[in-house]
Amino acid sequence: MAMKRIQVFSDSLLVVNQVNRLFEAKDEVLKKYLQLATSLISQFEDFSLAHIPREENQVADRLAKEGLPDLRRTQVFERPSFECTEVSSEGQPPCWMDRILEYLKNGIQPDNRQEAQKLKLVCAKYTLIDGELYRRFYAKPLTKCLRPEEALKVMEAVHRGECGTLARGRSLVMRILRQGFFWPNIHKDAQVFVEKCSQCQYYADMQRQAAGYLKSVNSSWPFAIWGLDFLGPMPTTMKNYKWILVAVDYFIKWIEAKPLTQPTAQNVENFLWANIVCRYGIPMVIITDNGTPFANQRIHDFCGEHQINLKYASVWHPHTNGQAEAASKNILNILKKRLDDAKTRWPEELPGALWAYNTAPSEVTQESPFSLSFGIDAVIPVELEHLSPRIEAATNFEPEALQTWMDENDNSRRVDLDLLEQKREVAALKRLEHKRRIERYYNRKVNSRTFMGGDLVLKRRLLAGSNLGVPKLEPSWEGPYIVREVAGPNAYYLMTSKGTQLPRTWSGDDLKKFYA
């Protein structure tokens, strides 16, 4: 009748409990009927057998007592059904157990001598008990062998059942073996099963290893590439300053900063014009994060008018704009140590912090940003107080010799400016070698994950994490989403299953493959 889901009711408590494995079948004939019933039950997608009182089973009970009035609609067995070949298990799809069962039951083996010898060695690990195939193990005496469809049900029950712990990989395999079940490729099947478990995918641990290799941003000349970042909110001052807009040059690491009351697009545009364009010329590239003050039409129009290439870092990955983040961190560290208890005086201390950073030599190049900008180290107040050698040389001249020294100093400064290009090239080579060492160290720990257009992925929840107020029982991932386009190395455009495109690009560090 091609039924795949049935419910069966019987008033025979013995039959019901034997089929449900609550009673043990001791009679040899009942064992054969039970074995046949088990093989027939396995062909259904859903089967249940329940016990009911005899008064609720009157139709079937009366039919059994009165005989078979209509033989044309009833199948009659002339011999026991466990001997009837028409209801044998031959209708089941072939599986790995068939060759072993044929050899153990009937001694059937391949004609090829080598294959026959191999089959004998394999079958030595198996035995038949009441028609069921068992495998001998070192850790357990016997484990029951399962067909593929039975194995799938066992994995489902052990992994997600009432006693399931949603274990992964080897833990699931050991649990199945400990319960006394076995089939070949159990490790591979368990791994595939776990990968496709939706609960395990949505609640998987956050990925800490980077998905893409480190790509350094190298500037070809000074003040060509700038990184922008907002630092704050800071303690509110008398003039309502609360934010600091920080800009850093990618070549000589020169920092510009300005205190602001609000992080708005108008303030960003004014800063770019007054502090960047009017002082150092029109830059080639500006790199920012995806904050609202940067990602808006006003800034796009300003950059388009001055032919500036505006680039955005990946969402929730500040290290893709790492130079600006590092500059903000350095300025913040200097301010914290200068302010002590007077926290609201940070706008007054900000110029001193910028001057201190820009005149301090770098450990990599041994040159300060000021020196790489103007060809010579700046004169700082302590040199005037304690008369450094170059200041002392300027103050010890007689009035008539001072003009001669000033002329020689002017000539020396012109030579420094002529040699500035060479000094910048040496500094660039040192910094390039330093970045390569960092790349080699970083790339050793990368767990490369690449996606193609059309792949299904899960996206890290933007609020996932104990420090961001997300409830502990919430999933860490959301989706699935479809990779619409590969935007670049480790950067992707996503869309929903309905075709709605997600704004901006997403880093591969925020994504993981989804197995449907």
KOLFIKOL-110800 format. One record per residue (C-alpha): residue number from 1; residue in three letters; x, z, y. Coordinates in nm, 3 decimals. Layout:
# KOLFIKOL-110800
R/NUM/ALA/X/Z/Y
...
# end
This chain:
# KOLFIKOL-110800
R/1/MET/0.000/0.000/0.000
R/2/ALA/0.315/-0.007/0.223
R/3/MET/0.254/0.344/0.352
R/4/LYS/0.561/0.512/0.507
R/5/ARG/0.414/0.845/0.623
R/6/ILE/0.182/1.045/0.399
R/7/GLN/0.051/1.401/0.357
R/8/VAL/-0.024/1.516/0.003
R/9/PHE/-0.242/1.817/-0.095
R/10/SER/-0.258/1.964/-0.444
R/11/ASP/-0.415/2.272/-0.601
R/12/SER/-0.127/2.299/-0.851
R/13/LEU/0.098/2.571/-0.712
R/14/LEU/0.361/2.497/-0.978
R/15/VAL/0.392/2.128/-0.890
R/16/VAL/0.394/2.195/-0.516
R/17/ASN/0.668/2.457/-0.533
R/18/GLN/0.880/2.252/-0.773
R/19/VAL/0.867/1.947/-0.546
R/20/ASN/0.940/2.164/-0.241
R/21/ARG/1.237/2.319/-0.429
R/22/LEU/1.087/2.667/-0.417
R/23/PHE/1.052/2.683/-0.798
R/24/GLU/1.306/2.564/-1.053
R/25/ALA/1.187/2.311/-1.314
R/26/LYS/1.302/2.441/-1.654
R/27/ASP/1.095/2.223/-1.887
R/28/GLU/1.279/1.901/-1.978
R/29/VAL/0.972/1.681/-1.928
R/30/LEU/0.893/1.841/-1.592
R/31/LYS/1.255/1.789/-1.488
R/32/LYS/1.218/1.415/-1.552
R/33/TYR/0.891/1.397/-1.361
R/34/LEU/1.045/1.597/-1.075
R/35/GLN/1.345/1.364/-1.064
R/36/LEU/1.115/1.061/-1.047
R/37/ALA/0.900/1.226/-0.779
R/38/THR/1.210/1.301/-0.571
R/39/SER/1.325/0.938/-0.585
R/40/LEU/0.978/0.817/-0.484
R/41/ILE/0.957/1.067/-0.196
R/42/SER/1.290/0.942/-0.057
R/43/GLN/1.129/0.600/0.004
R/44/PHE/0.891/0.747/0.264
R/45/GLU/0.987/0.805/0.624
R/46/ASP/0.776/1.120/0.641
R/47/PHE/0.638/1.310/0.342
R/48/SER/0.482/1.655/0.307
R/49/LEU/0.327/1.828/0.006
R/50/ALA/0.107/2.133/0.070
R/51/HIS/-0.085/2.368/-0.162
R/52/ILE/-0.460/2.415/-0.113
R/53/PRO/-0.718/2.616/-0.312
R/54/ARG/-0.906/2.437/-0.591
R/55/GLU/-1.239/2.460/-0.407
R/56/GLU/-1.085/2.251/-0.126
R/57/ASN/-0.961/1.990/-0.373
R/58/GLN/-1.289/1.915/-0.549
R/59/VAL/-1.272/1.533/-0.525
R/60/ALA/-0.935/1.503/-0.699
R/61/ASP/-1.024/1.783/-0.943
R/62/ARG/-1.352/1.617/-1.046
R/63/LEU/-1.174/1.281/-1.087
R/64/ALA/-0.920/1.441/-1.320
R/65/LYS/-1.197/1.603/-1.532
R/66/GLU/-1.436/1.309/-1.553
R/67/GLY/-1.178/1.050/-1.651
R/68/LEU/-1.125/0.708/-1.495
R/69/PRO/-1.463/0.536/-1.447
R/70/ASP/-1.330/0.221/-1.275
R/71/LEU/-1.019/0.096/-1.456
R/72/ARG/-1.000/-0.217/-1.241
R/73/ARG/-0.898/-0.009/-0.935
R/74/THR/-0.672/0.234/-1.117
R/75/GLN/-0.324/0.191/-1.264
R/76/VAL/-0.302/0.326/-1.619
R/77/PHE/0.035/0.420/-1.772
R/78/GLU/0.056/0.373/-2.148
R/79/ARG/0.378/0.579/-2.166
R/80/PRO/0.529/0.856/-1.951
R/81/SER/0.603/0.732/-1.603
R/82/PHE/0.964/0.852/-1.616
R/83/GLU/1.018/0.591/-1.888
R/84/CYS/0.836/0.317/-1.696
R/85/THR/1.080/0.069/-1.543
R/86/GLU/0.824/-0.038/-1.284
R/87/VAL/0.865/0.289/-1.093
R/88/SER/1.238/0.333/-1.141
R/89/SER/1.477/0.378/-0.850
R/90/GLU/1.599/0.018/-0.872
R/91/GLY/1.394/-0.060/-0.564
R/92/GLN/1.634/0.142/-0.351
R/93/PRO/1.895/-0.046/-0.152
R/94/PRO/2.238/-0.063/-0.315
R/95/CYS/2.485/0.204/-0.215
R/96/TRP/2.825/0.344/-0.310
R/97/MET/2.678/0.554/-0.595
R/98/ASP/2.552/0.262/-0.806
R/99/ARG/2.884/0.162/-0.970
R/100/ILE/2.970/0.524/-1.047
R/101/LEU/2.626/0.593/-1.196
R/102/GLU/2.638/0.278/-1.407
R/103/TYR/2.976/0.377/-1.546
R/104/LEU/2.886/0.741/-1.614
R/105/LYS/2.546/0.659/-1.767
R/106/ASN/2.610/0.336/-1.953
R/107/GLY/2.987/0.285/-1.943
R/108/ILE/2.952/-0.039/-1.743
R/109/GLN/3.277/-0.138/-1.576
R/110/PRO/3.418/-0.449/-1.401
R/111/ASP/3.573/-0.731/-1.605
R/112/ASN/3.889/-0.715/-1.397
R/113/ARG/4.128/-0.480/-1.568
R/114/GLN/4.278/-0.348/-1.247
R/115/GLU/3.936/-0.283/-1.094
R/116/ALA/3.820/-0.115/-1.414
R/117/GLN/4.123/0.115/-1.414
R/118/LYS/4.058/0.202/-1.049
R/119/LEU/3.691/0.277/-1.127
R/120/LYS/3.793/0.513/-1.410
R/121/LEU/4.022/0.706/-1.178
R/122/VAL/3.746/0.736/-0.917
R/123/CYS/3.481/0.840/-1.169
R/124/ALA/3.705/1.117/-1.300
R/125/LYS/3.616/1.310/-0.984
R/126/TYR/3.241/1.284/-1.048
R/127/THR/2.999/1.422/-1.303
R/128/LEU/2.630/1.390/-1.387
R/129/ILE/2.406/1.697/-1.401
R/130/ASP/2.037/1.638/-1.481
R/131/GLY/2.071/1.281/-1.362
R/132/GLU/2.216/1.383/-1.025
R/133/LEU/2.567/1.278/-0.922
R/134/TYR/2.808/1.553/-0.820
R/135/ARG/3.168/1.543/-0.701
R/136/ARG/3.436/1.791/-0.795
R/137/PHE/3.622/1.955/-0.505
R/138/TYR/3.914/2.191/-0.474
R/139/ALA/3.741/2.421/-0.224
R/140/LYS/3.399/2.416/-0.399
R/141/PRO/3.319/2.362/-0.767
R/142/LEU/3.062/2.086/-0.715
R/143/THR/2.904/1.904/-0.420
R/144/LYS/2.594/1.689/-0.446
R/145/CYS/2.639/1.320/-0.364
R/146/LEU/2.393/1.168/-0.117
R/147/ARG/2.272/0.818/-0.047
R/148/PRO/2.303/0.685/0.312
R/149/GLU/1.943/0.760/0.404
R/150/GLU/1.972/1.112/0.260
R/151/ALA/2.303/1.166/0.440
R/152/LEU/2.140/1.076/0.771
R/153/LYS/1.867/1.336/0.717
R/154/VAL/2.123/1.601/0.621
R/155/MET/2.332/1.533/0.932
R/156/GLU/2.019/1.551/1.145
R/157/ALA/1.919/1.885/0.993
R/158/VAL/2.266/2.041/1.008
R/159/HIS/2.338/1.915/1.358
R/160/ARG/2.003/1.961/1.535
R/161/GLY/1.791/2.155/1.284
R/162/GLU/1.674/2.514/1.299
R/163/CYS/2.021/2.639/1.209
R/164/GLY/2.206/2.361/1.388
R/165/THR/2.465/2.443/1.651
R/166/LEU/2.510/2.086/1.780
R/167/ALA/2.863/2.105/1.645
R/168/ARG/3.095/1.812/1.691
R/169/GLY/3.343/1.622/1.475
R/170/ARG/3.523/1.826/1.213
R/171/SER/3.294/2.129/1.257
R/172/LEU/2.991/1.923/1.150
R/173/VAL/3.177/1.782/0.849
R/174/MET/3.291/2.125/0.732
R/175/ARG/2.939/2.260/0.771
R/176/ILE/2.795/1.980/0.555
R/177/LEU/3.062/2.024/0.287
R/178/ARG/3.011/2.399/0.289
R/179/GLN/2.639/2.348/0.224
R/180/GLY/2.729/2.144/-0.085
R/181/PHE/2.678/1.778/0.015
R/182/PHE/2.915/1.482/0.007
R/183/TRP/2.936/1.108/0.060
R/184/PRO/3.228/0.876/0.136
R/185/ASN/3.324/0.820/0.501
R/186/ILE/3.161/1.152/0.590
R/187/HIS/3.408/1.206/0.877
R/188/LYS/3.342/0.864/1.030
R/189/ASP/2.964/0.888/0.989
R/190/ALA/2.958/1.235/1.143
R/191/GLN/3.165/1.118/1.439
R/192/VAL/2.933/0.821/1.502
R/193/PHE/2.627/1.045/1.464
R/194/VAL/2.758/1.297/1.716
R/195/GLU/2.856/1.025/1.964
R/196/LYS/2.496/0.898/1.966
R/197/CYS/2.341/1.246/2.004
R/198/SER/2.177/1.245/2.347
R/199/GLN/2.194/1.624/2.388
R/200/CYS/2.566/1.629/2.314
R/201/GLN/2.624/1.350/2.566
R/202/TYR/2.422/1.500/2.851
R/203/TYR/2.564/1.851/2.803
R/204/ALA/2.922/1.746/2.724
R/205/ASP/3.208/1.928/2.893
R/206/MET/3.339/1.794/3.221
R/207/GLN/3.633/1.557/3.185
R/208/ARG/3.948/1.700/3.336
R/209/GLN/4.189/1.421/3.249
R/210/ALA/4.206/1.133/3.493
R/211/ALA/4.050/0.805/3.381
R/212/GLY/4.273/0.571/3.579
R/213/TYR/4.641/0.546/3.652
R/214/LEU/4.775/0.662/3.985
R/215/LYS/4.796/0.390/4.249
R/216/SER/4.999/0.479/4.556
R/217/VAL/4.907/0.346/4.901
R/218/ASN/5.217/0.200/5.065
R/219/SER/5.226/0.100/5.432
R/220/SER/5.442/-0.191/5.543
R/221/TRP/5.510/-0.070/5.898
R/222/PRO/5.439/0.236/6.116
R/223/PHE/5.087/0.305/6.241
R/224/ALA/4.938/0.023/6.029
R/225/ILE/4.735/0.241/5.786
R/226/TRP/4.561/0.560/5.895
R/227/GLY/4.364/0.812/5.692
R/228/LEU/4.078/1.008/5.853
R/229/ASP/3.925/1.336/5.744
R/230/PHE/3.716/1.616/5.890
R/231/LEU/3.852/1.972/5.861
R/232/GLY/3.590/2.244/5.882
R/233/PRO/3.363/2.406/5.955
R/234/MET/3.597/2.634/6.149
R/235/PRO/3.501/2.960/6.330
R/236/THR/3.286/2.868/6.631
R/237/THR/3.471/2.904/6.962
R/238/MET/3.355/2.966/7.320
R/239/LYS/3.326/2.589/7.375
R/240/ASN/3.134/2.550/7.046
R/241/TYR/3.423/2.373/6.875
R/242/LYS/3.366/2.389/6.502
R/243/TRP/3.537/2.084/6.346
R/244/ILE/3.876/1.917/6.353
R/245/LEU/3.908/1.540/6.313
R/246/VAL/4.246/1.471/6.153
R/247/ALA/4.421/1.132/6.134
R/248/VAL/4.753/1.069/5.955
R/249/ASP/4.973/0.761/5.946
R/250/TYR/5.065/0.649/5.593
R/251/PHE/5.416/0.531/5.686
R/252/ILE/5.582/0.808/5.891
R/253/LYS/5.316/1.081/5.827
R/254/TRP/5.246/1.133/6.198
R/255/ILE/4.934/1.346/6.249
R/256/GLU/4.678/1.325/6.528
R/257/ALA/4.397/1.583/6.551
R/258/LYS/4.118/1.673/6.792
R/259/PRO/3.870/1.966/6.799
R/260/LEU/3.502/1.862/6.800
R/261/THR/3.168/2.032/6.834
R/262/GLN/2.986/1.806/6.586
R/263/PRO/3.107/1.553/6.324
R/264/THR/2.923/1.252/6.466
R/265/ALA/2.992/0.879/6.464
R/266/GLN/3.020/0.878/6.846
R/267/ASN/3.301/1.137/6.832
R/268/VAL/3.478/0.942/6.558
R/269/GLU/3.460/0.620/6.761
R/270/ASN/3.596/0.793/7.074
R/271/PHE/3.880/0.945/6.873
R/272/LEU/3.976/0.611/6.720
R/273/TRP/3.985/0.445/7.060
R/274/ALA/4.165/0.717/7.260
R/275/ASN/4.395/0.871/6.999
R/276/ILE/4.475/0.573/6.775
R/277/VAL/4.418/0.235/6.941
R/278/CYS/4.529/0.327/7.297
R/279/ARG/4.839/0.514/7.176
R/280/TYR/4.967/0.323/6.875
R/281/GLY/4.787/-0.009/6.881
R/282/ILE/4.518/-0.153/6.657
R/283/PRO/4.573/-0.047/6.295
R/284/MET/4.538/-0.277/5.999
R/285/VAL/4.350/-0.039/5.765
R/286/ILE/4.157/0.286/5.810
R/287/ILE/4.078/0.492/5.496
R/288/THR/3.802/0.756/5.504
R/289/ASP/3.575/0.942/5.267
R/290/ASN/3.203/0.867/5.232
R/291/GLY/3.090/1.121/5.492
R/292/THR/2.804/1.026/5.723
R/293/PRO/3.023/1.021/6.039
R/294/PHE/3.241/0.751/5.879
R/295/ALA/2.994/0.555/5.663
R/296/ASN/2.756/0.427/5.932
R/297/GLN/2.686/0.110/6.125
R/298/ARG/2.851/0.231/6.447
R/299/ILE/3.194/0.270/6.285
R/300/HIS/3.147/-0.058/6.098
R/301/ASP/3.079/-0.237/6.426
R/302/PHE/3.380/-0.076/6.595
R/303/CYS/3.615/-0.176/6.312
R/304/GLY/3.468/-0.524/6.295
R/305/GLU/3.511/-0.573/6.670
R/306/HIS/3.882/-0.481/6.649
R/307/GLN/3.937/-0.653/6.310
R/308/ILE/4.018/-0.326/6.133
R/309/ASN/3.973/-0.314/5.756
R/310/LEU/3.762/-0.003/5.684
R/311/LYS/3.797/0.135/5.329
R/312/TYR/3.614/0.423/5.164
R/313/ALA/3.745/0.662/4.901
R/314/SER/3.551/0.716/4.578
R/315/VAL/3.260/0.960/4.594
R/316/TRP/3.356/1.322/4.530
R/317/HIS/3.718/1.228/4.471
R/318/PRO/3.912/1.335/4.781
R/319/HIS/4.247/1.261/4.616
R/320/THR/4.174/0.889/4.665
R/321/ASN/4.222/0.968/5.036
R/322/GLY/4.492/1.215/4.946
R/323/GLN/4.717/1.161/5.248
R/324/ALA/4.445/1.272/5.492
R/325/GLU/4.353/1.564/5.265
R/326/ALA/4.718/1.673/5.250
R/327/ALA/4.748/1.651/5.630
R/328/SER/4.434/1.864/5.673
R/329/LYS/4.572/2.120/5.427
R/330/ASN/4.904/2.143/5.611
R/331/ILE/4.739/2.186/5.952
R/332/LEU/4.505/2.449/5.810
R/333/ASN/4.794/2.645/5.657
R/334/ILE/4.983/2.648/5.988
R/335/LEU/4.673/2.760/6.179
R/336/LYS/4.596/3.040/5.934
R/337/LYS/4.944/3.188/5.972
R/338/ARG/4.943/3.153/6.351
R/339/LEU/4.600/3.300/6.420
R/340/ASP/4.609/3.619/6.218
R/341/ASP/4.306/3.814/6.349
R/342/ALA/4.223/3.590/6.646
R/343/LYS/4.040/3.328/6.442
R/344/THR/3.845/3.176/6.732
R/345/ARG/4.167/3.078/6.915
R/346/TRP/4.235/2.789/6.681
R/347/PRO/4.173/2.515/6.947
R/348/GLU/4.452/2.666/7.163
R/349/GLU/4.688/2.682/6.866
R/350/LEU/4.608/2.332/6.738
R/351/PRO/4.853/2.141/6.968
R/352/GLY/5.134/2.378/6.867
R/353/ALA/5.052/2.330/6.501
R/354/LEU/5.060/1.950/6.542
R/355/TRP/5.391/1.966/6.730
R/356/ALA/5.541/2.194/6.465
R/357/TYR/5.439/1.959/6.183
R/358/ASN/5.544/1.636/6.356
R/359/THR/5.891/1.774/6.441
R/360/ALA/5.962/1.928/6.098
R/361/PRO/6.184/1.721/5.862
R/362/SER/6.036/1.604/5.533
R/363/GLU/6.191/1.715/5.203
R/364/VAL/6.167/1.358/5.071
R/365/THR/6.319/1.158/5.358
R/366/GLN/6.505/1.438/5.540
R/367/GLU/6.356/1.293/5.859
R/368/SER/6.075/1.425/6.078
R/369/PRO/5.777/1.210/6.182
R/370/PHE/5.900/1.241/6.543
R/371/SER/6.244/1.111/6.447
R/372/LEU/6.096/0.814/6.259
R/373/SER/5.875/0.738/6.559
R/374/PHE/6.123/0.765/6.846
R/375/GLY/6.465/0.746/6.681
R/376/ILE/6.587/1.101/6.754
R/377/ASP/6.480/1.457/6.685
R/378/ALA/6.270/1.623/6.953
R/379/VAL/6.404/1.905/7.169
R/380/ILE/6.216/2.220/7.080
R/381/PRO/6.191/2.539/7.294
R/382/VAL/6.439/2.740/7.087
R/383/GLU/6.714/2.491/7.178
R/384/LEU/6.663/2.568/7.546
R/385/GLU/6.654/2.940/7.488
R/386/HIS/6.972/2.965/7.279
R/387/LEU/7.145/2.646/7.401
R/388/SER/7.193/2.424/7.100
R/389/PRO/7.510/2.205/7.099
R/390/ARG/7.341/1.902/7.250
R/391/ILE/7.173/2.109/7.523
R/392/GLU/7.492/2.301/7.595
R/393/ALA/7.684/1.974/7.628
R/394/ALA/7.437/1.858/7.892
R/395/THR/7.452/2.180/8.096
R/396/ASN/7.832/2.223/8.104
R/397/PHE/7.906/1.912/8.307
R/398/GLU/8.017/1.929/8.666
R/399/PRO/7.778/1.769/8.915
R/400/GLU/8.005/1.470/8.970
R/401/ALA/8.037/1.413/8.591
R/402/LEU/7.669/1.463/8.513
R/403/GLN/7.572/1.110/8.617
R/404/THR/7.837/0.966/8.389
R/405/TRP/7.706/1.173/8.097
R/406/MET/7.348/1.062/8.166
R/407/ASP/7.455/0.698/8.157
R/408/GLU/7.635/0.752/7.826
R/409/ASN/7.332/0.935/7.690
R/410/ASP/7.105/0.646/7.789
R/411/ASN/7.334/0.405/7.605
R/412/SER/7.335/0.633/7.301
R/413/ARG/6.955/0.646/7.305
R/414/ARG/6.939/0.267/7.313
R/415/VAL/7.167/0.256/7.007
R/416/ASP/6.937/0.505/6.831
R/417/LEU/6.640/0.281/6.902
R/418/ASP/6.831/-0.021/6.770
R/419/LEU/6.908/0.171/6.450
R/420/LEU/6.552/0.304/6.419
R/421/GLU/6.445/0.010/6.203
R/422/GLN/6.723/0.082/5.955
R/423/LYS/6.635/0.452/5.953
R/424/ARG/6.272/0.367/5.873
R/425/GLU/6.375/0.135/5.590
R/426/VAL/6.591/0.406/5.430
R/427/ALA/6.307/0.657/5.467
R/428/ALA/6.061/0.408/5.312
R/429/LEU/6.288/0.355/5.012
R/430/LYS/6.326/0.730/4.958
R/431/ARG/5.951/0.781/4.982
R/432/LEU/5.884/0.488/4.745
R/433/GLU/6.116/0.637/4.483
R/434/HIS/5.945/0.975/4.525
R/435/LYS/5.602/0.814/4.471
R/436/ARG/5.726/0.641/4.158
R/437/ARG/5.841/0.972/4.012
R/438/ILE/5.500/1.121/4.089
R/439/GLU/5.327/0.821/3.927
R/440/ARG/5.531/0.856/3.608
R/441/TYR/5.447/1.226/3.586
R/442/TYR/5.077/1.171/3.665
R/443/ASN/5.027/0.874/3.431
R/444/ARG/5.155/1.068/3.129
R/445/LYS/4.838/1.277/3.137
R/446/VAL/4.589/0.994/3.198
R/447/ASN/4.313/0.937/2.944
R/448/SER/4.238/0.575/3.029
R/449/ARG/3.867/0.486/3.033
R/450/THR/3.763/0.139/3.144
R/451/PHE/3.413/-0.006/3.163
R/452/MET/3.282/-0.360/3.177
R/453/GLY/2.978/-0.504/3.350
R/454/GLY/2.663/-0.419/3.155
R/455/ASP/2.802/-0.104/2.990
R/456/LEU/2.579/0.203/2.973
R/457/VAL/2.740/0.507/3.133
R/458/LEU/2.655/0.864/3.227
R/459/LYS/2.744/0.984/3.577
R/460/ARG/2.876/1.328/3.654
R/461/ARG/2.616/1.531/3.840
R/462/LEU/2.730/1.581/4.194
R/463/LEU/2.635/1.949/4.185
R/464/ALA/2.766/2.022/3.837
R/465/GLY/2.994/2.326/3.843
R/466/SER/2.958/2.701/3.852
R/467/ASN/3.091/2.723/4.208
R/468/LEU/2.825/2.491/4.352
R/469/GLY/2.513/2.683/4.259
R/470/VAL/2.385/2.471/3.969
R/471/PRO/2.202/2.674/3.703
R/472/LYS/2.411/2.730/3.394
R/473/LEU/2.159/2.565/3.161
R/474/GLU/2.147/2.239/3.356
R/475/PRO/2.315/1.929/3.206
R/476/SER/2.653/1.822/3.340
R/477/TRP/2.575/1.449/3.323
R/478/GLU/2.286/1.229/3.433
R/479/GLY/2.177/0.876/3.353
R/480/PRO/2.214/0.646/3.177
R/481/TYR/2.320/0.393/3.440
R/482/ILE/2.436/0.034/3.403
R/483/VAL/2.772/-0.085/3.530
R/484/ARG/2.668/-0.361/3.771
R/485/GLU/3.015/-0.474/3.874
R/486/VAL/3.378/-0.370/3.855
R/487/ALA/3.477/-0.298/4.216
R/488/GLY/3.847/-0.251/4.145
R/489/PRO/4.089/-0.040/3.943
R/490/ASN/3.893/0.264/3.823
R/491/ALA/3.604/0.185/4.065
R/492/TYR/3.257/0.060/3.971
R/493/TYR/2.918/-0.031/4.118
R/494/LEU/2.622/0.120/3.928
R/495/MET/2.251/0.054/3.904
R/496/THR/1.958/0.215/3.724
R/497/SER/1.776/0.063/3.428
R/498/LYS/1.510/-0.058/3.672
R/499/GLY/1.766/-0.253/3.875
R/500/THR/1.801/-0.010/4.168
R/501/GLN/2.158/-0.020/4.294
R/502/LEU/2.342/0.304/4.364
R/503/PRO/2.521/0.316/4.702
R/504/ARG/2.900/0.302/4.729
R/505/THR/3.150/0.281/4.446
R/506/TRP/3.197/0.537/4.170
R/507/SER/3.527/0.642/4.019
R/508/GLY/3.586/0.616/3.645
R/509/ASP/3.670/0.988/3.655
R/510/ASP/3.299/1.052/3.727
R/511/LEU/3.174/0.835/3.439
R/512/LYS/3.161/0.850/3.061
R/513/LYS/3.033/0.598/2.810
R/514/PHE/2.676/0.646/2.687
R/515/TYR/2.594/0.566/2.322
R/516/ALA/2.232/0.466/2.283
# end
